[in-house]
Amino acid sequence: MTTTTGNGGYVEGMDRRQRLLMPELLDDYVAEDGEVRFVDAFVDHLNLSEMGFTHTEPNPEGRPPYNPRDLLKLYIYGYLNQVRSSRKLERECHRNVEVMWLMRKLKPDFKTIADFRRDNVSCIRSVFEEFLNLCGQQGLIGGELVGIDGSKLRAVNSIDRNLNLKTLAEKLKRIDEKIQRYLDEVEENDAADEDTSKLEAKRKRNVKLKERVQKLKQRMETYAGLLHKLRESGENEVSLTDSDSRLMKDRGKLAVCYNAHIAVDSKEHMIVEYDVTNIAPDNVQLSPISKRTKKTHGVEKLDVTADKGFFSATEIKQCVDNGIKPYILEPKKSTAGKAKSVGIPTPDFYEDKFQYDKATDTYICPAGERLDFRTWDRKQPERLVSRIYRTNACKRCPFFMTKCTKNRIHGRMIKRWEHEEILEEMKQRIKEEPNKVEVRKTLTEHPFGTIKRAFNQSYLLLKGLRKVTGEVGFTVLTYNMRRAINILGTKTLSASLRT
């Protein structure tokens, strides 16, 4: 109740000392269509025991644990409302009316809340899949076309705590130089012939120097051990805070990250699959996430679109072999970089200007000459074996040594992957259905933008690939939940659970 006074004409609040008649039921504090009611109903619908959650069967001995349903509800509500930290969730239990209703006024401490997420991160995928089934039953998933994209999420590891072979060697060298400098100073102090008034100060200085030397030697041993492990494992870097995280380029800047991937269905833009890896390039992730998405949909055929970063001949072949049709634009050939350095070939004679004739199994160059199949290039890995095409007409061509090639012995050579027809079929599909490439941005970039900006989840709270995957599972689950609530409303979703 508010009143307006004459002292300035502002809307005034109530007197804080006035007695109030509050609602008798806690249930009256939550709106009938509040999203918290759906979170409560959805988690109650789950079989947490089958999903592998801990403490689903309480131990009759000792202190009783918190029900995992309550803690799962707390986390889902928290992620829906940009509250991920266990300490912040603990505070919400004391001051947030909706959380009091959801938790029935339970107030677990932050350690209990954090331990629940740590112990059950592997179970979140089952919860995500269960909600996805609910969305499928409500007609929110088409199962025909999905867009795939990846984005870097900042790890709990600063760039200063990420070391590679070069930086480790440099640190060892600098520590060694510093140790030697301290030892030289100790020796000078011991050898100095000074009056007795300065001897005590020199002695104290030497004690401090020796302590520093001891600490530096311990650090040196640690770095030497890390360097030895890197050389033995073949890895190039090590992260000291989160050992699974890796240095990656994120929007032009280097940062210690994980690479998260999602597959988004084209019907209502629901995320139907996700994964997290510590491998920076995207071009090795196309077939794994595409095959899992196809399995999730339970369909025989699936169309997939992604950006140029996912282009990989072998990955595309695996997709096609599994009934998946990719729609991915091919990045420009690297010959453009060579042209800048040596001037040949010029753009008119780049590899994509050579036309393949399937009937004769030959290439026709821009000058009109025909290149025949000569031999196999087996220097590449077995999955990338290529056929080599050449012609004897190069030396009499007016563009030889000027625009096309400087190879005096063999002339111009074109390599054709043994499964090149798969890529050519994809190019033809893109020409016939360009909309499936154009729709990619609207499918995949909006979810990541929402997750990073609206949800404020561009950084991670947990350490280790397994835990980070579970954390991202919470994120994509609540993204889908928010989207489904916006489309259908909480009452429709809750009613679908009852039916």
C-alpha positions as CSV (number, residue, x, y, z in Angstrom):
1,M,0.0,0.0,0.0
2,T,1.4,3.4,-0.9
3,T,0.3,6.9,0.0
4,T,1.1,10.4,-1.4
5,T,2.1,13.2,0.8
6,G,1.9,16.9,0.2
7,N,5.6,17.4,0.9
8,G,6.8,17.4,-2.6
9,G,4.1,15.1,-4.1
10,Y,6.2,11.9,-4.3
11,V,4.8,8.4,-4.0
12,E,5.6,7.3,-0.5
13,G,6.2,3.8,0.8
14,M,4.7,2.3,4.0
15,D,5.9,2.9,7.5
16,R,8.4,0.1,8.3
17,R,7.0,-0.1,11.9
18,Q,3.5,-0.8,10.7
19,R,2.2,-4.3,11.4
20,L,1.2,-6.4,8.3
21,L,-1.1,-9.3,7.7
22,M,1.2,-11.5,5.5
23,P,-0.3,-14.4,3.5
24,E,-0.6,-17.5,5.7
25,L,0.7,-19.9,3.1
26,L,4.2,-19.8,1.5
27,D,2.5,-21.0,-1.7
28,D,0.8,-17.7,-2.0
29,Y,4.1,-15.9,-2.5
30,V,4.7,-17.6,-5.9
31,A,2.7,-16.8,-9.0
32,E,0.6,-19.6,-10.5
33,D,2.5,-19.4,-13.8
34,G,5.9,-18.8,-12.2
35,E,8.8,-20.7,-13.8
36,V,9.8,-21.9,-10.4
37,R,6.7,-24.1,-10.3
38,F,7.7,-25.8,-13.6
39,V,11.3,-26.4,-12.2
40,D,9.7,-28.1,-9.2
41,A,7.3,-30.2,-11.3
42,F,10.0,-31.2,-13.8
43,V,12.5,-32.4,-11.3
44,D,9.8,-34.3,-9.4
45,H,9.1,-36.0,-12.7
46,L,12.6,-37.4,-13.0
47,N,13.9,-40.8,-11.9
48,L,17.1,-39.6,-10.3
49,S,18.1,-43.1,-9.2
50,E,18.2,-44.4,-12.8
51,M,20.2,-41.3,-13.8
52,G,22.9,-42.1,-11.3
53,F,22.5,-39.2,-8.8
54,T,24.0,-39.7,-5.3
55,H,21.9,-40.2,-2.1
56,T,18.8,-41.2,-4.0
57,E,18.4,-43.9,-1.3
58,P,19.2,-42.3,2.1
59,N,21.4,-44.3,4.5
60,P,19.5,-45.1,7.7
61,E,22.6,-44.6,9.8
62,G,24.2,-41.3,10.5
63,R,23.0,-37.8,9.7
64,P,20.4,-37.8,6.9
65,P,21.5,-36.1,3.6
66,Y,19.7,-33.5,1.7
67,N,17.4,-34.8,-1.0
68,P,19.2,-34.6,-4.4
69,R,15.9,-33.4,-5.9
70,D,16.0,-30.3,-3.8
71,L,19.6,-29.5,-4.7
72,L,19.0,-30.2,-8.4
73,K,16.0,-27.8,-8.3
74,L,18.2,-25.2,-6.6
75,Y,20.8,-25.4,-9.3
76,I,18.4,-25.4,-12.2
77,Y,16.6,-22.3,-10.8
78,G,20.0,-20.7,-10.2
79,Y,21.2,-21.2,-13.7
80,L,17.9,-19.9,-15.0
81,N,18.4,-16.7,-13.1
82,Q,22.1,-16.2,-13.6
83,V,23.1,-17.5,-10.1
84,R,25.7,-20.3,-10.5
85,S,28.0,-19.8,-7.5
86,S,27.3,-22.1,-4.5
87,R,27.9,-19.2,-2.1
88,K,25.3,-17.1,-3.9
89,L,22.9,-19.9,-4.0
90,E,23.3,-20.3,-0.3
91,R,22.4,-16.6,0.1
92,E,19.3,-17.0,-2.1
93,C,18.0,-19.7,0.2
94,H,17.9,-17.0,3.0
95,R,16.4,-14.1,1.1
96,N,14.7,-15.2,-2.2
97,V,11.0,-16.0,-1.6
98,E,10.8,-18.2,-4.7
99,V,13.8,-20.2,-3.5
100,M,12.3,-20.5,-0.1
101,W,9.2,-21.9,-1.7
102,L,11.2,-24.2,-4.0
103,M,13.4,-25.5,-1.1
104,R,10.6,-25.5,1.4
105,K,12.7,-23.2,3.5
106,L,15.7,-25.6,3.6
107,K,19.0,-23.7,3.9
108,P,21.9,-25.9,2.9
109,D,25.4,-24.4,3.3
110,F,27.5,-23.6,0.2
111,K,29.8,-26.6,0.7
112,T,26.8,-29.0,0.5
113,I,25.6,-27.2,-2.6
114,A,29.0,-27.3,-4.3
115,D,29.6,-30.9,-3.4
116,F,26.3,-31.9,-5.0
117,R,27.3,-30.4,-8.4
118,R,30.8,-31.8,-8.2
119,D,29.5,-35.3,-7.4
120,N,26.7,-35.4,-10.0
121,V,28.1,-33.5,-13.0
122,S,28.0,-36.6,-15.1
123,C,24.3,-37.1,-14.5
124,I,23.3,-33.7,-16.0
125,R,23.3,-35.0,-19.6
126,S,20.5,-37.4,-18.6
127,V,18.4,-34.5,-17.3
128,F,19.1,-32.5,-20.5
129,E,18.0,-35.5,-22.6
130,E,14.8,-35.9,-20.5
131,F,13.9,-32.3,-21.0
132,L,14.7,-32.7,-24.7
133,N,12.2,-35.6,-24.9
134,L,9.6,-33.4,-23.3
135,C,10.3,-30.7,-26.0
136,G,10.0,-33.3,-28.7
137,Q,6.6,-34.4,-27.4
138,Q,5.4,-30.7,-27.5
139,G,6.5,-30.4,-31.2
140,L,9.4,-28.0,-30.5
141,I,12.0,-30.1,-32.4
142,G,11.9,-30.7,-36.2
143,G,14.7,-33.2,-36.6
144,E,15.5,-32.2,-40.2
145,L,18.1,-29.5,-40.1
146,V,20.6,-28.6,-37.3
147,G,23.2,-25.9,-37.1
148,I,26.5,-26.7,-35.4
149,D,28.9,-24.1,-33.9
150,G,31.6,-23.8,-31.3
151,S,32.6,-21.1,-28.9
152,K,35.5,-20.6,-26.4
153,L,34.6,-20.5,-22.7
154,R,37.2,-19.0,-20.3
155,A,38.6,-21.6,-17.9
156,V,39.6,-21.2,-14.2
157,N,43.2,-20.7,-15.2
158,S,45.0,-17.4,-15.9
159,I,47.2,-17.0,-19.0
160,D,50.2,-16.6,-16.6
161,R,49.5,-20.0,-15.2
162,N,49.7,-21.7,-18.6
163,L,53.2,-22.7,-19.6
164,N,54.7,-24.3,-22.8
165,L,58.1,-25.8,-23.6
166,K,59.5,-22.4,-24.5
167,T,58.3,-20.5,-21.5
168,L,59.4,-23.3,-19.1
169,A,62.9,-23.3,-20.6
170,E,63.0,-19.5,-20.2
171,K,61.8,-19.6,-16.6
172,L,64.4,-22.2,-15.7
173,K,67.1,-20.0,-17.3
174,R,66.0,-16.9,-15.4
175,I,65.7,-18.8,-12.1
176,D,69.2,-20.2,-12.6
177,E,70.6,-16.7,-13.3
178,K,68.9,-15.3,-10.2
179,I,70.2,-18.1,-8.0
180,Q,73.7,-17.5,-9.2
181,R,73.3,-13.8,-8.6
182,Y,72.2,-14.4,-5.0
183,L,75.0,-16.9,-4.3
184,D,77.6,-14.4,-5.6
185,E,76.2,-11.8,-3.3
186,V,76.4,-14.2,-0.3
187,E,80.0,-14.9,-1.2
188,E,80.9,-11.2,-1.5
189,N,79.3,-10.5,1.9
190,D,81.3,-13.4,3.5
191,A,84.6,-12.1,2.0
192,A,84.1,-8.5,2.8
193,D,86.5,-7.0,5.3
194,E,84.4,-4.4,7.2
195,D,84.0,-3.1,10.6
196,T,82.1,-5.1,13.2
197,S,79.1,-2.7,13.1
198,K,78.1,-4.0,9.6
199,L,78.8,-7.7,10.2
200,E,75.4,-8.4,11.8
201,A,73.6,-6.6,9.0
202,K,75.5,-8.7,6.4
203,R,74.8,-11.9,8.3
204,K,71.0,-11.2,8.3
205,R,71.2,-10.3,4.6
206,N,72.9,-13.6,3.8
207,V,70.2,-15.5,5.7
208,K,67.5,-13.9,3.6
209,L,69.4,-14.6,0.4
210,K,69.8,-18.2,1.3
211,E,66.1,-18.5,2.0
212,R,65.3,-17.0,-1.4
213,V,67.8,-19.4,-3.1
214,Q,66.1,-22.4,-1.4
215,K,62.6,-21.3,-2.6
216,L,64.0,-20.7,-6.1
217,K,65.5,-24.2,-6.2
218,Q,62.1,-25.7,-5.2
219,R,60.4,-23.7,-7.9
220,M,63.1,-24.8,-10.3
221,E,62.5,-28.5,-9.4
222,T,58.8,-28.0,-10.1
223,Y,59.4,-26.4,-13.5
224,A,62.0,-29.0,-14.4
225,G,59.4,-31.8,-13.6
226,L,56.8,-30.1,-15.7
227,L,59.2,-29.8,-18.6
228,H,60.2,-33.4,-18.3
229,K,56.5,-34.5,-18.3
230,L,55.7,-32.4,-21.4
231,R,58.6,-33.9,-23.3
232,E,57.6,-37.4,-22.3
233,S,53.9,-36.9,-23.2
234,G,54.4,-35.0,-26.4
235,E,52.2,-32.2,-25.2
236,N,53.2,-28.6,-25.9
237,E,51.7,-26.8,-22.9
238,V,50.5,-27.3,-19.3
239,S,48.0,-25.4,-17.2
240,L,48.8,-25.2,-13.5
241,T,45.4,-24.4,-12.1
242,D,43.1,-26.4,-14.4
243,S,45.3,-29.1,-16.0
244,D,42.7,-29.9,-18.7
245,S,42.4,-26.4,-20.0
246,R,44.4,-25.1,-23.0
247,L,45.6,-21.9,-24.5
248,M,43.2,-20.9,-27.4
249,K,42.5,-17.8,-29.5
250,D,39.2,-16.2,-28.5
251,R,38.0,-13.3,-30.7
252,G,41.6,-12.5,-31.7
253,K,43.1,-12.7,-28.1
254,L,44.9,-15.6,-26.5
255,A,43.2,-17.0,-23.4
256,V,43.0,-20.3,-21.5
257,C,39.7,-21.9,-22.5
258,Y,37.6,-24.9,-23.3
259,N,35.9,-25.3,-26.7
260,A,32.1,-25.8,-26.3
261,H,30.0,-27.0,-29.2
262,I,26.3,-27.1,-29.7
263,A,23.8,-28.4,-32.3
264,V,20.7,-26.3,-32.7
265,D,17.5,-27.6,-34.3
266,S,16.0,-25.3,-37.0
267,K,12.4,-25.5,-36.0
268,E,12.3,-23.6,-32.7
269,H,16.1,-23.2,-32.2
270,M,16.4,-25.7,-29.3
271,I,19.8,-27.0,-28.5
272,V,19.6,-30.7,-29.2
273,E,23.3,-31.7,-28.5
274,Y,26.3,-30.3,-26.8
275,D,29.9,-31.2,-26.1
276,V,33.1,-29.7,-24.6
277,T,36.7,-30.3,-25.6
278,N,40.1,-28.9,-24.9
279,I,41.0,-29.1,-28.6
280,A,41.0,-25.6,-30.2
281,P,40.2,-26.4,-33.9
282,D,36.6,-27.0,-34.8
283,N,37.4,-29.1,-37.9
284,V,37.7,-32.4,-35.9
285,Q,34.4,-32.0,-34.1
286,L,31.9,-32.1,-37.0
287,S,31.2,-35.9,-37.3
288,P,31.2,-36.7,-33.5
289,I,28.5,-34.1,-32.6
290,S,26.6,-34.7,-35.9
291,K,26.3,-38.5,-35.2
292,R,25.2,-37.9,-31.7
293,T,22.6,-35.4,-32.8
294,K,21.3,-37.9,-35.4
295,K,21.1,-40.6,-32.7
296,T,19.3,-38.1,-30.3
297,H,16.7,-37.4,-33.0
298,G,16.2,-41.0,-33.8
299,V,16.1,-40.3,-37.6
300,E,17.6,-42.1,-40.6
301,K,18.7,-38.9,-42.3
302,L,19.8,-35.5,-41.1
303,D,21.0,-32.2,-42.7
304,V,23.8,-30.3,-40.9
305,T,25.1,-26.8,-41.5
306,A,28.2,-25.2,-40.0
307,D,30.7,-22.5,-40.7
308,K,34.0,-22.8,-42.7
309,G,35.9,-23.6,-39.5
310,F,34.3,-27.1,-39.5
311,F,35.3,-27.9,-43.0
312,S,37.3,-31.1,-43.1
313,A,37.2,-33.6,-45.9
314,T,37.5,-36.7,-43.7
315,E,34.9,-35.4,-41.2
316,I,32.5,-34.7,-44.1
317,K,33.0,-38.2,-45.4
318,Q,32.2,-39.7,-42.0
319,C,29.0,-37.7,-41.9
320,V,27.9,-38.8,-45.4
321,D,28.8,-42.4,-44.5
322,N,26.4,-42.2,-41.5
323,G,23.4,-40.7,-43.4
324,I,24.2,-37.0,-42.6
325,K,24.3,-34.4,-45.3
326,P,26.6,-31.5,-44.5
327,Y,26.2,-28.0,-45.9
328,I,29.6,-26.3,-45.3
329,L,31.3,-23.7,-47.5
330,E,34.8,-24.6,-48.4
331,P,37.5,-22.1,-47.2
332,K,39.8,-20.6,-49.8
333,K,42.8,-22.6,-50.8
334,S,46.1,-21.7,-49.1
335,T,47.6,-21.0,-52.6
336,A,46.6,-17.4,-52.0
337,G,49.3,-17.2,-49.3
338,K,51.8,-18.7,-51.6
339,A,51.0,-16.2,-54.3
340,K,52.0,-13.4,-52.0
341,S,55.3,-14.9,-51.2
342,V,56.5,-16.2,-54.6
343,G,54.1,-14.6,-57.0
344,I,53.1,-17.9,-58.7
345,P,50.5,-19.2,-59.3
346,T,48.5,-16.0,-59.9
347,P,44.8,-16.0,-58.9
348,D,43.9,-17.0,-62.5
349,F,45.7,-20.3,-62.0
350,Y,44.6,-21.2,-58.5
351,E,43.6,-24.9,-58.0
352,D,39.9,-24.1,-58.0
353,K,40.2,-22.7,-61.6
354,F,41.1,-26.2,-62.9
355,Q,37.9,-27.9,-64.0
356,Y,37.5,-31.7,-63.4
357,D,36.0,-33.8,-66.2
358,K,34.5,-36.9,-64.6
359,A,33.9,-38.7,-67.9
360,T,37.6,-38.7,-68.9
361,D,39.0,-38.5,-65.3
362,T,41.1,-35.4,-66.3
363,Y,41.5,-31.8,-65.3
364,I,41.3,-28.9,-67.8
365,C,43.5,-26.0,-66.9
366,P,42.6,-22.3,-67.5
367,A,44.9,-22.4,-70.6
368,G,42.8,-25.2,-72.1
369,E,45.3,-28.0,-71.6
370,R,44.3,-31.4,-70.2
371,L,46.0,-32.9,-67.1
372,D,45.9,-36.8,-67.0
373,F,46.1,-39.0,-64.0
374,R,49.7,-40.1,-63.5
375,T,50.2,-41.6,-60.0
376,W,49.1,-41.8,-56.4
377,D,50.3,-39.5,-53.6
378,R,50.7,-41.9,-50.7
379,K,52.8,-39.5,-48.5
380,Q,49.7,-38.3,-46.9
381,P,47.8,-40.3,-44.1
382,E,45.8,-43.2,-45.5
383,R,42.5,-41.3,-45.1
384,L,43.9,-38.5,-47.3
385,V,45.4,-40.5,-50.2
386,S,45.3,-38.4,-53.4
387,R,45.6,-38.9,-57.1
388,I,48.1,-36.7,-59.0
389,Y,47.3,-35.2,-62.4
390,R,49.9,-33.8,-64.8
391,T,50.4,-32.7,-68.4
392,N,53.4,-32.6,-70.7
393,A,52.2,-29.3,-72.3
394,C,53.5,-27.0,-69.5
395,K,56.8,-26.2,-71.0
396,R,55.3,-25.0,-74.3
397,C,52.6,-23.0,-72.5
398,P,53.0,-19.2,-72.6
399,F,52.0,-19.0,-68.9
400,F,54.8,-21.5,-67.8
401,M,57.1,-19.8,-65.2
402,T,55.1,-16.6,-65.4
403,K,51.6,-17.2,-64.1
404,C,51.1,-20.9,-63.4
405,T,54.1,-22.8,-62.0
406,K,57.8,-22.7,-61.6
407,N,58.3,-26.5,-61.5
408,R,60.7,-27.1,-64.4
409,I,60.7,-30.9,-64.0
410,H,57.0,-31.9,-63.6
411,G,55.2,-28.8,-64.5
412,R,51.8,-28.0,-62.9
413,M,50.4,-30.8,-60.7
414,I,46.9,-31.1,-59.3
415,K,46.1,-33.4,-56.4
416,R,42.6,-34.9,-56.1
417,W,41.5,-36.6,-53.0
418,E,40.2,-40.2,-53.7
419,H,36.8,-39.3,-52.3
420,E,36.6,-35.8,-53.8
421,E,33.2,-36.5,-55.3
422,I,31.8,-36.2,-51.8
423,L,32.9,-32.6,-51.6
424,E,31.7,-31.9,-55.1
425,E,28.2,-33.3,-54.3
426,M,28.2,-31.0,-51.2
427,K,29.0,-28.0,-53.4
428,Q,26.2,-28.9,-55.7
429,R,23.8,-29.2,-52.8
430,I,24.8,-25.8,-51.5
431,K,24.1,-24.3,-55.0
432,E,20.6,-25.9,-55.1
433,E,19.7,-25.1,-51.4
434,P,21.7,-21.9,-50.4
435,N,19.2,-21.1,-47.7
436,K,20.6,-24.0,-45.6
437,V,23.9,-22.2,-45.4
438,E,22.4,-18.8,-44.9
439,V,20.3,-19.9,-42.0
440,R,23.3,-21.0,-40.0
441,K,23.9,-17.7,-38.3
442,T,20.3,-17.4,-37.1
443,L,20.5,-20.9,-35.7
444,T,23.8,-21.1,-33.8
445,E,25.0,-17.6,-33.0
446,H,21.9,-16.5,-31.1
447,P,22.2,-19.3,-28.5
448,F,25.8,-18.6,-27.8
449,G,25.0,-14.8,-27.6
450,T,22.3,-15.5,-25.1
451,I,24.4,-17.8,-23.0
452,K,27.4,-15.4,-22.9
453,R,25.5,-12.1,-22.5
454,A,22.0,-12.6,-21.1
455,F,23.0,-15.6,-18.9
456,N,26.5,-14.1,-18.2
457,Q,28.1,-17.6,-18.7
458,S,31.1,-16.8,-20.9
459,Y,33.4,-18.1,-18.2
460,L,33.5,-21.4,-16.2
461,L,33.4,-22.1,-12.4
462,L,34.6,-25.7,-12.3
463,K,37.9,-27.3,-13.2
464,G,38.6,-30.4,-15.3
465,L,37.0,-31.5,-18.5
466,R,34.4,-33.8,-16.9
467,K,33.2,-31.2,-14.5
468,V,33.2,-28.5,-17.1
469,T,31.1,-30.7,-19.4
470,G,28.6,-31.0,-16.6
471,E,28.6,-27.3,-16.0
472,V,27.9,-26.6,-19.7
473,G,25.1,-29.2,-19.5
474,F,23.4,-27.1,-16.8
475,T,23.8,-24.1,-19.1
476,V,22.2,-25.7,-22.3
477,L,19.5,-27.3,-20.2
478,T,18.4,-24.0,-18.8
479,Y,18.7,-22.3,-22.1
480,N,16.3,-24.8,-23.6
481,M,14.0,-24.5,-20.6
482,R,13.9,-20.7,-20.9
483,R,13.1,-20.9,-24.6
484,A,10.4,-23.6,-24.1
485,I,8.8,-21.4,-21.3
486,N,8.8,-18.4,-23.6
487,I,7.2,-20.4,-26.4
488,L,4.6,-22.5,-24.5
489,G,4.4,-21.1,-21.0
490,T,4.9,-22.8,-17.7
491,K,1.2,-24.0,-17.4
492,T,1.4,-25.9,-20.8
493,L,4.7,-27.5,-19.9
494,S,3.6,-28.5,-16.4
495,A,0.4,-30.0,-17.9
496,S,2.5,-32.0,-20.4
497,L,4.3,-33.6,-17.4
498,R,1.0,-34.7,-15.8
499,T,-0.1,-36.3,-19.1
